[in-house]
Structures are given as structure tokens and as C-alpha cells.
């Protein structure tokens, strides 16, 4: 120790108070650990303040604009200013709830910047004050922020990340979106429902390429039906500001010129992980070539005192992943056996209609060598969806024809997000088709669509037809 240096002793230090960090803090505190949670700003992270919560809040408003019911005549208008005011109230209340949880679980929360000084010490800067902490364990949960597109490096009020679109003052008359991921899809769907003309451009050969092909095709059909224009395979993008609007020029997939005009452009081109200022080298924490913290299945880094969770680890940037990994890291450093795997990570997209997916797509199952059988049930055949006046969409089941194991569940339409929870549990328990068909299912209910799809995958005529094609 340097003479005169005061070192504060801490038990478990968690850097980053987003979903992974605060869930880890509460989990460990409930198991008797003395937890100190530190973040540069307020608790909740990008998810609460600019990502998950604002995006879903706007999606709720957008869906309400489209609601109808027999015998009711409704008229609604939308104010972006009022929405922003109420959004801030929602975020403030949720943040207060986090502080209450910290207090009730005796989690110490501190605003400041933390970086590793050694394998067992952290330096913490709080304004003009700097402290040195020793720790028994640490969990890194610093998250990420939107990456800027390579073709546009200037700052402009007319060109923003899609997360920043949740803070604009009014709904743009025409919105151009650059990106091919689920975040872009949610923004496109919400703003279209609220009155914007929406153009989506992406360099990908298809929009949302990771979706099961059947589900992706249906979503693109719905977007076309709603008037959302999607152009794929776009290259040579240039943005020019002309007064209070922008002009986007590019080449389409056929090499022909494409020109779009809009009041604003939003982009989603990936994430920048918050690792640079952490001093990971001082702590002997290894980082991969792809700039992820290398962890084992228990979220433990190369320094067995230090764990990592969320966006800074391998895999997609999803809050559901961060939450699970945060709990796993907390459990393991508390001495319990805990693992985190990414093969059964549910994906949900709050578009109109909603999309949800878990497990293998049909293509992935075929590539993996399974003898695949699929079943599809259209939501227009579901009585409960019809009662709600939302019969667009379908559900799809992927199963192993020989072992009868269920391999994947994919849904688009009303109830998709609620339905996927049943699919997630089934895959986690290694369920077979009989496990899905045997139990009673409420009627009318969205869950009947899963049963019908599974039963369809078992129909003798369908199986015989497939065998004949293989011959």
C-alpha cells in the first residue's frame, strides 16, 4: 500500500446498474452479501432510459391507435409532447422503484466512474473525490450504446440513433430508417401507426434475416400491407441535409439509383460495448478479438474474482440475456452452482403484429441434420384472435420427426409474446409433441394455436407427402 493511501474494503462490487447489474445486486444481497452498486448516472441503464421501456411504451401507444371492438366507435389522437411528458413520469417512477428495492435489500448505490487498478482493487471517481476500494468479488455490467454508421460521422438533429427518436418533439411526416434488426422494425411499426410515412433501408439481403423464414415473410407482408416501404441490399449510401429535411441517395440490390427524402433519418447499426475505461488489463480480465469479455458458463472472467454479464459478453444485446446472466453471476459468486446458456434465448419484437421466437428455425434445424417436421396454424383460425379483431399472423412449430422432440416455436400475431413463454418452458424441459398436446388448453384462447400447429405436424397425410418428396 502507498503511504497515506486509504483503501475502503468492499465485499461485492457491481459496476453498471442496468438490468444485469441491478438484478445481480438484488440477487446477491438476498443471499447475504454486502453489495455496492455503482453507475455513471442513474440506475436502469439504457434499457430504462432510452431503450426497452421507451420503445415498448411507444409501441403500446401505437397499438392503441389501431384497436377496435364490436359495437364501439372510437377516435384517438396522439401527441408526441404529451407522450414524452408521460414517458418521463413512467421512467421516474420505475427508477424510484429501483431505489426502493436497493434500500429494502440494503444495496449501497453510488453514482461515479469505476476502473480496475489491480486484480483486487477498484478506483472510484465521484466528481472531485477519488477513492480506492478493495473487493472480494466484482461483477461488470456496463452495457453498451448505439454505434454510429460509417457513412455519416457528423452530428445532426435530423440524423439520430433509433433510441434518440424516442425523445423527439413531434412525429415526423416522413421517416427514413437505416437498419435491418428488430429495433429498426419496432421503430418502423410504431411511427407508421402514429402517422409517419416510413422507408426502411438495409444492406442486408433480407429484412430481419435471423427470423424463421415463414415468420419473416409474414412480417414483411404485414409491413407492405401497412405501407411501410422496405428496401434491402442497399449500398453506397449518402446523406445530404437540405434545410429542414434530408436526402438519402444509394444503390439498390439491382445496382440502380435510389433516392429518398425525409424529415429525419434514424439508424441502428449495432452497439459499442462500454469496456475502454475499465482498466481490464490491470485486473487480468481477458477481452476477445471481437471486444467481448471472455467468460465461462457461470459468467466468470479470466480473473476468478470478477464476473461479467449483458452486452459486454458474447451473444446478442438483449435485456433478457443480461438479467439471466446477472443472476447467474450473483449466484455463482455466492457459492451456488449456476450456468447461463444462450441456445434457448427468447426473441420478442413489439411490432404490429408482434413477433416472438425461441429455439431453432426450420433452416437451422435442417442444417443441424434433424429429420424436420413443421406445423403451422393461421391466427385467422383462432377464435380468440377473431374476437379481438386481430386475426393476422400465424404460429409455427418445429419438431424432430423421429424423436418427437420440439425444436422451435415461432409466432407472429396477437398473443405472440405471451405464447412464447409456453414454448420457452417446453424447450427447456425437452418436451415432446405429446407433452404439448395432452394437457387441457382453455377455449377460446391463443394457446390453441400451438396445439393445432403441433397436431398438424403429426398429420399422416403431411408426413406421407414429405416421404414421397424425399423419394
C-alpha positions as CSV (number, residue, x, y, z in Angstrom):
1,X,0.0,0.0,0.0
2,X,1.2,3.5,-0.8
3,X,1.8,5.5,2.4
4,X,-1.2,7.7,3.1
5,X,-3.5,5.8,0.7
6,X,-6.8,4.9,2.3
7,X,-8.4,1.7,0.9
8,X,-12.1,1.1,1.6
9,X,-13.0,-2.6,2.0
10,X,-16.0,-3.8,0.0
11,X,-17.5,-7.2,-0.4
12,X,-19.2,-7.4,-3.8
13,X,-18.9,-4.5,-6.1
14,X,-21.1,-4.3,-9.2
15,X,-20.2,-1.8,-12.0
16,X,-23.2,-0.8,-14.0
17,X,-26.8,-0.5,-12.8
18,X,-28.7,-1.6,-15.9
19,X,-30.9,-4.7,-15.9
20,X,-28.0,-7.2,-15.5
21,X,-26.3,-5.1,-12.7
22,X,-29.3,-4.3,-10.6
23,X,-30.7,-7.8,-10.8
24,X,-27.3,-9.2,-9.8
25,X,-27.2,-6.7,-6.9
26,X,-30.6,-7.6,-5.5
27,X,-30.0,-11.4,-6.0
28,X,-26.6,-11.3,-4.1
29,X,-28.0,-9.1,-1.3
30,X,-30.9,-11.5,-0.7
31,X,-28.2,-14.2,-0.2
32,X,-26.4,-12.3,2.4
33,X,-23.7,-10.4,0.5
34,X,-22.8,-6.8,1.3
35,X,-23.3,-5.2,-2.2
36,X,-22.1,-1.9,-3.6
37,X,-23.6,-1.0,-6.9
38,X,-22.0,1.8,-8.9
39,X,-23.1,3.6,-12.1
40,X,-22.0,6.7,-14.0
41,X,-25.6,8.1,-13.9
42,X,-29.0,6.8,-12.8
43,X,-30.0,3.2,-12.2
44,X,-31.8,1.4,-15.0
45,X,-29.2,1.8,-17.8
46,X,-30.0,2.3,-21.4
47,X,-32.9,-0.1,-21.1
48,X,-34.9,2.0,-18.8
49,X,-33.9,5.5,-20.0
50,X,-33.6,5.2,-23.8
51,X,-34.2,1.6,-24.9
52,X,-36.6,-1.1,-23.7
53,X,-39.0,1.0,-21.8
54,X,-39.4,4.0,-24.1
55,X,-39.7,1.7,-27.2
56,X,-42.3,-0.5,-25.6
57,X,-44.2,2.5,-24.3
58,X,-44.4,3.9,-27.8
59,X,-45.4,0.5,-29.1
60,X,-48.3,0.4,-26.6
61,X,-49.5,3.8,-27.8
62,X,-49.2,2.8,-31.4
63,X,-51.2,-0.4,-30.8
64,X,-53.9,1.6,-29.0
65,X,-54.4,3.7,-32.1
66,X,-55.2,0.5,-34.1
67,X,-57.6,-1.1,-31.6
68,X,-61.3,-1.8,-32.4
69,X,-64.1,-3.8,-30.8
70,X,-67.6,-4.8,-31.9
71,X,-70.2,-2.1,-31.1
72,X,-67.6,0.5,-30.2
73,X,-66.8,3.6,-32.2
74,X,-63.5,5.1,-31.1
75,X,-61.4,8.1,-32.2
76,X,-57.9,8.8,-30.9
77,X,-55.2,11.3,-31.5
78,X,-51.6,11.2,-30.5
79,X,-49.4,14.0,-29.1
80,X,-45.6,13.3,-29.0
81,X,-45.1,16.1,-26.5
82,X,-47.7,14.6,-24.1
83,X,-46.2,11.1,-24.7
84,X,-42.7,12.4,-23.8
85,X,-44.1,14.0,-20.6
86,X,-45.8,10.8,-19.5
87,X,-42.7,8.8,-20.6
88,X,-40.6,10.8,-18.2
89,X,-43.1,10.1,-15.4
90,X,-43.0,6.4,-16.1
91,X,-39.2,6.3,-16.1
92,X,-39.0,8.4,-12.9
93,X,-41.5,6.1,-11.1
94,X,-39.6,3.0,-12.3
95,X,-36.3,4.5,-11.2
96,X,-37.8,5.3,-7.8
97,X,-38.9,1.7,-7.6
98,X,-35.3,0.6,-8.1
99,X,-34.1,2.8,-5.4
100,X,-36.7,1.4,-3.1
101,X,-35.5,-2.1,-3.9
102,X,-31.9,-1.1,-3.2
103,X,-32.9,0.3,0.1
104,X,-35.1,-2.7,1.2
105,X,-32.3,-5.1,0.2
106,X,-29.6,-3.0,1.8
107,X,-27.8,-2.4,-1.6
108,X,-25.5,0.6,-1.5
109,X,-25.9,2.6,-4.7
110,X,-23.3,5.2,-5.7
111,X,-23.0,7.4,-8.7
112,X,-19.5,7.5,-10.1
113,X,-16.9,6.1,-12.5
114,X,-15.1,2.9,-11.6
115,X,-12.0,1.3,-13.1
116,X,-9.7,-1.5,-12.0
117,X,-6.4,-0.6,-10.5
118,X,-5.3,-4.2,-9.9
119,X,-6.8,-7.7,-9.7
120,X,-8.5,-6.9,-6.4
121,X,-8.8,-3.1,-6.3
122,X,-11.0,-0.5,-8.0
123,X,-10.6,3.2,-8.3
124,X,-13.9,5.2,-8.0
125,X,-14.2,8.8,-9.2
126,X,-17.1,10.8,-7.8
127,X,-16.7,14.4,-9.1
128,X,-13.6,15.7,-7.5
129,X,-13.4,12.8,-5.0
130,X,-11.4,9.7,-5.8
131,X,-11.5,6.6,-3.6
132,X,-9.8,3.2,-3.8
133,X,-11.8,0.1,-2.9
134,X,-10.6,-3.5,-2.4
135,X,-13.2,-6.2,-3.1
136,X,-13.8,-9.9,-2.7
137,X,-15.8,-10.2,-5.9
138,X,-16.8,-7.9,-8.7
139,X,-19.4,-8.1,-11.5
140,X,-19.1,-5.9,-14.6
141,X,-22.4,-4.9,-16.2
142,X,-21.5,-1.7,-18.0
143,X,-23.7,-2.4,-21.1
144,X,-23.4,-0.7,-24.5
145,X,-24.6,2.3,-26.5
146,X,-25.6,2.7,-30.2
147,X,-22.9,2.6,-32.8
148,X,-22.8,5.4,-35.5
149,X,-23.0,4.4,-39.2
150,X,-19.7,4.6,-41.1
151,X,-21.3,6.8,-43.9
152,X,-22.3,9.6,-41.5
153,X,-20.0,10.9,-38.8
154,X,-21.4,14.4,-38.3
155,X,-23.8,15.4,-35.6
156,X,-27.2,16.5,-36.7
157,X,-30.6,16.9,-35.2
158,X,-32.0,15.2,-38.4
159,X,-29.9,12.1,-38.2
160,X,-30.2,10.1,-34.9
161,X,-29.9,6.7,-33.5
162,X,-33.3,5.0,-33.3
163,X,-33.1,5.3,-29.5
164,X,-32.9,9.0,-29.8
165,X,-36.2,9.0,-31.8
166,X,-38.0,8.3,-28.6
167,X,-37.2,11.8,-27.4
168,X,-38.2,13.9,-30.5
169,X,-40.8,16.6,-30.1
170,X,-43.2,15.6,-32.9
171,X,-44.0,12.7,-35.2
172,X,-42.1,13.2,-38.4
173,X,-44.2,13.3,-41.6
174,X,-41.6,11.1,-43.4
175,X,-39.1,8.9,-41.6
176,X,-36.2,7.1,-43.2
177,X,-34.7,4.2,-41.2
178,X,-31.4,2.5,-41.8
179,X,-31.0,-0.9,-40.3
180,X,-32.2,-4.5,-40.6
181,X,-32.7,-5.6,-36.9
182,X,-35.6,-5.9,-34.5
183,X,-35.0,-2.4,-33.1
184,X,-35.5,-0.9,-36.5
185,X,-38.6,-3.0,-37.0
186,X,-40.2,-1.7,-33.8
187,X,-39.5,1.9,-34.6
188,X,-40.9,1.5,-38.2
189,X,-44.0,-0.2,-36.9
190,X,-44.7,2.4,-34.1
191,X,-44.1,5.5,-36.1
192,X,-46.1,4.2,-39.1
193,X,-49.1,3.5,-36.8
194,X,-48.7,7.1,-35.4
195,X,-48.9,8.6,-38.9
196,X,-45.4,8.7,-40.4
197,X,-44.6,7.6,-43.9
198,X,-41.8,5.1,-43.2
199,X,-39.0,3.9,-45.5
200,X,-36.6,1.2,-44.3
201,X,-33.3,0.6,-46.0
202,X,-30.7,-2.1,-45.1
203,X,-27.6,-3.5,-46.5
204,X,-28.8,-7.0,-45.6
205,X,-30.1,-9.2,-48.3
206,X,-33.3,-9.5,-46.4
207,X,-35.0,-7.7,-43.6
208,X,-34.7,-9.4,-40.1
209,X,-32.7,-12.3,-41.6
210,X,-32.5,-14.2,-38.2
211,X,-36.2,-14.8,-38.1
212,X,-37.7,-18.1,-39.3
213,X,-38.3,-17.7,-43.0
214,X,-42.1,-18.2,-42.6
215,X,-42.4,-15.6,-39.9
216,X,-40.1,-13.1,-41.6
217,X,-42.1,-13.4,-44.8
218,X,-45.3,-12.8,-42.9
219,X,-43.9,-9.7,-41.2
220,X,-42.7,-8.3,-44.4
221,X,-46.2,-8.9,-45.9
222,X,-47.8,-7.1,-43.0
223,X,-45.4,-4.2,-43.3
224,X,-46.2,-3.9,-47.0
225,X,-49.9,-4.0,-46.1
226,X,-49.4,-1.2,-43.6
227,X,-47.5,0.9,-46.1
228,X,-44.0,0.5,-44.7
229,X,-41.5,0.5,-47.5
230,X,-38.6,-1.8,-47.1
231,X,-35.6,-1.9,-49.5
232,X,-32.8,-4.5,-48.9
233,X,-29.3,-4.9,-50.4
234,X,-28.7,-1.2,-50.3
235,X,-25.2,0.2,-50.9
236,X,-23.3,3.4,-51.4
237,X,-25.4,5.4,-49.1
238,X,-25.0,9.2,-48.9
239,X,-26.9,11.7,-46.7
240,X,-27.4,15.3,-47.6
241,X,-29.2,17.9,-45.5
242,X,-31.4,20.3,-47.4
243,X,-32.8,22.8,-45.0
244,X,-35.1,21.0,-42.5
245,X,-35.1,17.7,-44.4
246,X,-32.6,15.1,-45.6
247,X,-32.0,13.5,-48.9
248,X,-30.7,9.9,-49.0
249,X,-29.1,8.5,-52.2
250,X,-28.0,5.0,-52.6
251,X,-27.9,2.0,-55.0
252,X,-30.5,-0.8,-54.6
253,X,-29.9,-4.5,-54.9
254,X,-30.0,-4.3,-58.8
255,X,-27.4,-1.5,-58.9
256,X,-30.0,1.1,-59.8
257,X,-30.1,4.5,-58.1
258,X,-32.4,5.0,-55.1
259,X,-33.3,8.4,-53.8
260,X,-35.4,9.1,-50.6
261,X,-36.5,12.3,-48.9
262,X,-37.4,12.5,-45.2
263,X,-37.8,14.8,-42.2
264,X,-35.5,12.6,-40.2
265,X,-33.2,9.5,-40.5
266,X,-32.9,7.0,-37.7
267,X,-30.2,4.3,-37.7
268,X,-29.5,1.1,-35.9
269,X,-26.1,-0.4,-36.9
270,X,-25.0,-2.3,-33.8
271,X,-23.7,-1.5,-30.4
272,X,-20.5,-0.1,-28.8
273,X,-19.6,-2.0,-25.7
274,X,-18.5,0.0,-22.7
275,X,-15.1,-1.5,-21.9
276,X,-12.4,1.0,-22.8
277,X,-12.2,2.9,-19.5
278,X,-12.5,-0.1,-17.1
279,X,-8.8,-0.9,-16.9
280,X,-9.4,-4.6,-17.6
281,X,-5.7,-5.2,-18.3
282,X,-4.9,-4.2,-14.7
283,X,-7.4,-6.8,-13.4
284,X,-6.2,-9.6,-15.7
285,X,-9.6,-9.8,-17.4
286,X,-9.2,-11.1,-20.9
287,X,-11.1,-9.5,-23.8
288,X,-11.8,-11.4,-27.1
289,X,-10.8,-10.2,-30.6
290,X,-14.5,-9.2,-31.0
291,X,-14.2,-6.9,-27.9
292,X,-16.3,-9.1,-25.6
293,X,-15.2,-10.0,-22.1
294,X,-14.4,-13.7,-22.2
295,X,-16.5,-15.7,-19.7
296,X,-17.3,-19.3,-18.8
297,X,-20.8,-20.7,-18.5
298,X,-21.0,-19.2,-15.0
299,X,-20.2,-15.7,-16.3
300,X,-16.8,-15.8,-14.6
301,X,-13.9,-14.0,-16.4
302,X,-10.3,-15.0,-16.6
303,X,-9.9,-13.4,-13.1
304,X,-12.0,-15.8,-10.9
305,X,-12.9,-12.9,-8.6
306,X,-14.5,-10.9,-11.5
307,X,-17.7,-11.8,-13.4
308,X,-19.4,-10.1,-16.4
309,X,-22.9,-10.0,-17.8
310,X,-25.0,-8.4,-20.5
311,X,-23.9,-6.6,-23.7
312,X,-20.2,-6.8,-22.8
313,X,-20.3,-10.6,-23.1
314,X,-20.7,-12.8,-26.2
315,X,-24.2,-13.0,-27.7
316,X,-27.0,-10.6,-28.6
317,X,-27.6,-7.3,-26.8
318,X,-30.8,-8.2,-25.1
319,X,-32.1,-7.3,-21.6
320,X,-33.4,-10.8,-21.1
321,X,-29.8,-12.1,-21.5
322,X,-28.3,-9.5,-19.2
323,X,-30.9,-10.3,-16.4
324,X,-30.3,-14.0,-16.6
325,X,-26.5,-13.6,-16.6
326,X,-26.6,-11.1,-13.8
327,X,-28.5,-13.6,-11.6
328,X,-26.1,-16.4,-12.6
329,X,-23.0,-14.3,-11.8
330,X,-24.5,-13.4,-8.4
331,X,-25.4,-17.0,-7.6
332,X,-22.0,-18.3,-8.5
333,X,-20.0,-15.8,-6.6
334,X,-22.3,-16.6,-3.6
335,X,-21.2,-20.2,-3.8
336,X,-24.1,-21.7,-5.7
337,X,-23.9,-23.8,-8.9
338,X,-25.3,-21.7,-11.7
339,X,-24.9,-21.6,-15.5
340,X,-26.1,-19.4,-18.4
341,X,-26.6,-20.8,-21.9
342,X,-27.7,-18.8,-25.0
343,X,-29.2,-21.6,-27.0
344,X,-32.7,-21.0,-25.6
345,X,-32.9,-17.2,-25.6
346,X,-36.3,-15.9,-26.5
347,X,-36.6,-13.1,-29.0
348,X,-39.6,-10.8,-28.9
349,X,-40.3,-7.9,-31.3
350,X,-43.0,-5.3,-30.4
351,X,-44.2,-4.6,-33.9
352,X,-47.7,-4.6,-35.2
353,X,-48.3,-7.5,-35.2
354,X,-46.0,-8.7,-32.5
355,X,-43.3,-11.4,-33.2
356,X,-41.8,-13.9,-30.8
357,X,-39.3,-16.8,-31.3
358,X,-37.5,-19.5,-29.4
359,X,-35.3,-22.4,-30.4
360,X,-34.3,-23.5,-33.9
361,X,-35.7,-22.0,-37.1
362,X,-36.7,-24.5,-39.8
363,X,-33.5,-23.7,-41.7
364,X,-31.3,-24.1,-38.6
365,X,-32.9,-27.5,-37.8
366,X,-32.3,-28.8,-41.3
367,X,-28.7,-27.6,-41.3
368,X,-28.2,-29.4,-37.9
369,X,-29.3,-32.6,-39.5
370,X,-32.7,-33.2,-37.8
371,X,-35.4,-35.0,-39.6
372,X,-37.7,-32.0,-39.5
373,X,-41.4,-31.8,-39.4
374,X,-43.2,-28.5,-39.2
375,X,-46.8,-27.4,-38.3
376,X,-48.4,-24.0,-39.0
377,X,-51.6,-22.7,-37.6
378,X,-53.0,-19.4,-39.0
379,X,-54.4,-17.0,-36.4
380,X,-57.5,-16.4,-38.5
381,X,-58.5,-19.9,-37.5
382,X,-58.1,-19.0,-33.8
383,X,-61.5,-18.0,-32.3
384,X,-60.0,-15.8,-29.6
385,X,-57.9,-13.8,-32.1
386,X,-61.0,-13.3,-34.2
387,X,-62.9,-12.0,-31.1
388,X,-60.2,-9.4,-30.7
389,X,-60.4,-8.3,-34.3
390,X,-56.7,-9.2,-34.9
391,X,-56.6,-12.4,-37.0
392,X,-53.4,-11.6,-38.9
393,X,-50.4,-13.9,-38.3
394,X,-49.6,-17.5,-37.6
395,X,-47.7,-19.8,-35.2
396,X,-45.2,-22.4,-36.3
397,X,-43.8,-25.4,-34.6
398,X,-40.5,-27.2,-35.5
399,X,-40.1,-30.7,-34.3
400,X,-37.9,-33.8,-34.7
401,X,-40.0,-36.3,-36.7
402,X,-38.2,-39.3,-35.2
403,X,-37.7,-38.4,-31.5
404,X,-40.8,-36.2,-31.4
405,X,-38.7,-33.5,-29.6
406,X,-39.9,-30.0,-30.0
407,X,-37.1,-27.9,-31.5
408,X,-38.5,-24.4,-32.1
409,X,-41.6,-22.2,-31.7
410,X,-42.2,-19.1,-33.7
411,X,-45.2,-16.8,-33.7
412,X,-46.4,-13.6,-35.3
413,X,-49.7,-12.0,-34.3
414,X,-51.8,-11.2,-31.2
415,X,-50.7,-13.0,-28.1
416,X,-47.3,-14.0,-29.7
417,X,-45.2,-12.7,-26.7
418,X,-47.4,-14.4,-24.2
419,X,-47.4,-17.6,-26.2
420,X,-43.7,-17.8,-26.4
421,X,-43.4,-18.3,-22.7
422,X,-45.1,-21.7,-23.1
423,X,-42.7,-22.5,-25.9
424,X,-39.7,-21.5,-23.8
425,X,-40.7,-23.7,-21.0
426,X,-41.4,-26.6,-23.3
427,X,-37.9,-26.4,-24.9
428,X,-36.2,-26.0,-21.5
429,X,-37.9,-29.2,-20.3
430,X,-37.1,-31.1,-23.5
431,X,-40.8,-31.6,-24.2
432,X,-42.1,-33.8,-27.0
433,X,-45.2,-33.2,-29.0
434,X,-47.4,-35.3,-26.7
435,X,-46.4,-33.1,-23.8
436,X,-47.8,-30.2,-25.7
437,X,-51.0,-31.9,-27.0
438,X,-52.0,-33.9,-23.9
439,X,-52.8,-31.0,-21.4
440,X,-56.1,-29.2,-21.5
441,X,-55.9,-25.8,-23.2
442,X,-58.5,-23.1,-22.5
443,X,-61.1,-22.4,-25.2
444,X,-61.2,-19.8,-26.6
445,X,-57.6,-18.9,-26.1
446,X,-54.5,-18.0,-28.1
447,X,-52.8,-21.2,-26.8
448,X,-55.0,-23.3,-29.0
449,X,-52.9,-22.2,-32.0
450,X,-49.8,-24.1,-30.5
451,X,-51.9,-27.3,-30.2
452,X,-53.2,-27.0,-33.7
453,X,-49.8,-26.4,-35.2
454,X,-48.3,-29.3,-33.3
455,X,-51.2,-31.6,-34.3
456,X,-50.8,-30.5,-37.9
457,X,-47.1,-31.5,-37.9
458,X,-48.2,-35.0,-36.9
459,X,-50.9,-35.5,-39.6
460,X,-50.3,-38.7,-41.5
461,X,-51.0,-37.1,-44.9
462,X,-48.4,-34.4,-44.2
463,X,-45.8,-37.0,-43.2
464,X,-46.5,-39.3,-46.1
465,X,-46.3,-36.3,-48.5
466,X,-42.9,-35.4,-47.2
467,X,-41.7,-39.0,-47.5
468,X,-42.7,-39.1,-51.2
469,X,-40.8,-35.9,-51.9
470,X,-37.7,-37.4,-50.3
471,X,-38.0,-40.5,-52.6
